[in-house]
Amino acid sequence: MADRFDAGVRLGDTIDKDMIAVPIGPKLRMAAVASPDYFSRYPAPKTPHELTRHLCINQRMVRSGGLYVWDFDQDGGDLNVRVSGQLIFNTTEHIVDAALAGLGIAFLPEEEFGAHIEDGRLVRALEQWCRPFPGYYLYYPSRKQHSPAFSLVVDALRVSRKRRPASELLDV
């Protein structure tokens, strides 16, 4: 982290071990979804490897320019799958719209699909392979002298964390 910054925000599993990390949100969970129409034409995949035989809606990572590799986890084992399809977007809104239109399987954090899953316009697949993972954390160096204002923000986040159900957070 550059010396001119007091803190940063990252997903919990991407923070260096020498940093102090304070959770500022719940755990996250990915979801692989498609419309009922899509799954009526193509059987839902039973394993992540079967995604290679499906039309998948890819996401281009803005910073790197590469395509997002779909990450799955079951029984503690990580599995990365490079999917293919004719559609590639760099915004989640377009990915959701394409899934709703029946154009393929999409893979994003489940909150992006929430209402659509609830009302049956999108159907989950591979749910057992999509385990919760650490959400967003505020992180900062342990050796740096912090301003009183920064310390107040960190303390407020810690108090806020105590008010959330334990099932939503990971221990730091």
Summary of the structure (lengths in Angstrom):
residues: 172
radius of gyration: 18.7
end to end distance: 19.4
largest distance: 59.6
contacts: 469
relative contact order: 0.29
helix: 31%
strand: 28%
